[in-house]
Amino acid sequence: MLEAIERAAQQAGARIGLAALAGVIDWAGRDTPTQAPCPGQGHGARLVTRRARTVRTLLGALQLSRGYYHCATCREGFAPLDLVLDVAGTSLSPGLSRACALAGAEMPYEKSRQFIATVTGLDLASTSTLARTTRAQGRRARVLIGAEHTTAARATATPAPAPGEGPDVCYIVLDGTGAPMLPSETTGRPGKDGGRAGTREVKIGCFFTQSGRDPATGEPVQDPDSATYISTFEPAATFATHAKAEYHRRGFDHIRQPIVLGDGAKWIWNIADTHFTHATQIVDYFHAREHLADLTKLLTLVLDDPGAFEADLVDQLDLGHTAAIAAAVDRLDLSDHAPDLARPAATEVAYFTTNHHRMQYADFRANGYYIGSGPVEAACNTIVKQRAKRAGMHWTIHGLDPVLALRTLHQSRRDDLLWPTTTSPTPQT
């Protein structure tokens, strides 16, 4: 009963609002001088006629009648009112376009269409229209993000905070995750099992600051609402330029202690060595523990007490004594007692010895630094997995990348870059 009343009131409100909106736009559309400057070059364009069109809004379909002009120099026609209302080249109002894009970025397109219809009580967009709108807004988001990064990369310096103000530590946390692709997107790419790859890697960057520690536990505390993100299908070299640009856009070049956190992948440390030369590098502690577990499992057949062996290695890892881990494996004399294990064990040991300076966990903890890459792993889940890795989903890069751009902006609380409004919160910097 109550829902029926709610729906009736909602529909009545939409009709009243649509009538008011139509009246305002009709009044604005009456201004049709015989000449108008074309939007491209400002040439004088002449009035041809008044043309009608339909625009779908959050309140329903709206009929517009407006002046249509033609520029003889550019040989193109246009309607100035369409440009004012931001509906040129689209049948959706800005409000409905935003709603479609946000819904399409969060859930499958058909489900998004049903969701909008349920919330508004109106069937405002088809599934194909919603998909096209999501991709169009996502591509626009990529352009705006790219423009920001270009500006940040070209800037000679960012404004420095007042002395004694601002965070003391900043983090650049990098990772990658696979997105399921159609076979056309993975042709010629080897998979982990030797067959053809079924995914393409999305590289994710998480940037946040830390101003202090929890006074009760001494654990590091991430500054509230300080995290922003970047994402791309581009190779590591291109991703690196985006990461450095975001670093400058955030003003991290004025923060005393930058830290690069990652899981040990070579491309992450290549970026750190090239673009963040003064940053402290830290291998995610939990990935290091997983490698210790893998090493112990590999050596189980030659160990008297695998649990005690692993516990001892964990103690050494906590102290940053990677040489002690290598020595413990050397004492097993695998070349004589288990030659088939010697090579894989050496590979695991090399993970620790080559990352020695990135595994000084006792020192990192003493300095109050984060040693886990959880924030970027959570971002991989939120930005990619929750939308792109649902059952049966397979994508093209052309179809998924715009969705990820929208999700990246939204996760960064920076929707205002794409849809600026007078009521938007203060932009994240």
C-alpha positions, 0 to 999 in steps of 0.5 A: 500500500505505502509503496503504491502511494510512494510511486504515485507521488514520485510520478506526480512529482516527476510530471510537475518537475518535467513541466517546470523544466520544459517551461524554462527551456522553452523560454530559453529556446525562444531567443533565436537571432538571425545570426550566431557565432559557430562554436568551432571558429566563431564564424558568423552562422545564419539561422536556418530553421527551428528544429524539434528534438527529444531529450531524456532526463531524470524526470522523463522525456522532454521535447525541445524546439530550438533554433538551428544554425549553419556555418557556411565556412565550417560547413556544419550545423549546430543548435546553440541551445544544445551546447548551453544544455550540454546535450549536443550529440546525445539524447540524454541530459547531463543528469541522466548521463551521469546516473547511467555512467555511475550505474554502469560502472558499478554493475552489469548494464542490464542490471543497471537499467533495471536499477535506474528504472526501479529507483526513478519509476521510469524506463529512461534508457535501454541497456545499449544506451546505458552501455554506450553512455558509460563508455563515453563518460569513461573515455572522457574521464581518461582524457581529463585524467590524462590532461591533469597528469600532463599538466602535473608532469610539465609543472616545474614545481608544486606549491609547498605547504607551510613549514610544519604543516602537512603529512611527513610520509607518503606512499606509492603502492603498486600492483597488478591484477588480471581482467578476463578478456575475449580471445581477440584481446589475448592473441599471441600472449602466453598464459601461466600454464603455457597456453594462451592467456585469458586475461590482460593485466591492469596496473593499479597505483594507490597514493596516500599519506601518513601523519602519525601513529596510533598512540595506543599501539604505535601502528601507522595510521593512514590519513583519512580520505588521503588515498587516490588511485590510478589504473591502466592497461598500458605497459609498465613504462607508460604506467610509470609516467602516470605514477610520477605525474600523480605523485606530483599532482598530489604534491608528494614531492614536498613530503620528506619521506616517500615510500614505494610498496610492492609485492616484489615484481620486477616492474615495480622496482624498475619504476621505483629505481627510475622515477622515485630514486629517493624513496624507501622501497618495501616488499609487502611483508605478507607476500614475503611470508607467503614465499617463506611458506612456499619454501618450507612446503618445497623442502618438507621432505628433507626437514625434520620439523617443517613448522619449526623450520618455518618459524625460525625463518619468520624470526629471521625475516622479521629482523631483516636477516635474509642472509640467515634464510639463505644459510638455513637452506645451504645447511640442508646440502640439497645438491647432495641430498635432494638435487631435484630441489636445489634449483627451485629452492635457490629461486625462492632464496633469491627472492629474499637475498635480492630484496634484502634492502626492501625487507628490513622490517624491524627498521621499518616498524621502528620508523612507523612505516606500513609494511603491507600493500593491503591498500592497493590489493583492496583497490585491485578488488574494488576497481577491477574484480568487483565489476570485471570478474563476475561469473561469465564476464569477458571483455575487450580493452575498449569496453572495460578501460572506460569502466575502470576509469570511472571506478578509479575516479569514484574510488578516489572521491574525484567524480567532480573532475568529470561532473563539476557541480556547485555542491561538489565536495572539496576536490581531492588533492 
